[in-house]
């Protein structure tokens, strides 16, 4: 694999930029030569200065460095989300099998627990039509809950884990986590990947609050979800806003207005090819609707 310096050299040449133009105010000529030869490492601060000169974001540089592939964790969650949303149990089992061959870190163990919990939940759902945390292996739950209980600062990795495992966690613990993290999520509002994680987290918790008939806090989170879904890129999540707005209207005694919004949301999911989301939304509405 190329070093960062060798990749910078390749990008610099392709952009028609000389070494002097790129490094003049950043490092000496001799150091720049050795850096581009892969013989010197540099600090993140200097790398950021160089990338600014190349008009390139750090995320894009890392993407290119990885052979035009997302990072390992991004690939994991993309595949996890895709297979989970399609109820692809065999696909999730295949992902777990790969991880089990080399579970060398806390993160690998955590992902195995996350996959195991989802596999067990989806397997039970296929048989009963009900999502339940009671079917989940206690060891997997323990790994997830112990990790989350130690979190002091909620960064994107913890937020994503919490979003994906929210329905496994006891209500009391979940409320405690939420009071802590709600104070910090606004910092991700202008970060695209962060917004997607936050939207998933909010949708999952709104669902849990509705099931618990805690409509006051469900509305509180709906307002926060609306703040995070103002852009075109968040249309998928915006449609969930529409669905839960309708469901909350129904539960508050406005069934006609509520049903209209729910049916619109389900139709949009169907038209766009999100069949699993359409069926799940319809099932939730039928189960919880007052009328």
Secondary structure, DSSP 4 states (H G I P E B T S, - for coil): ---HHHHHHHHHHHTT--HHHHHTTTS-HHHHHHHHTTS----HHHHHHHHHHTT--HHHHHHHHTTS---HHHHHHHHHHHHHHTT-HHHHHHHHHHHHTT--SHHHHHHHHHHHHHHHHHHHHHHHS---GGGS-HHHHHHHHHHHHT-SS--HHHHHHHHHHGGGS-HHHHHHHHHHHTTTGGGGTT-HHHHHHHHHHHHHHHHHHHHTT-HHHHHHHHHHHHHH--SGGGHHHHHHHHHHHHHHHHHTT-HHHHHHHHHHHHHHHHHTT-HHHHHHHHHHHHHH---
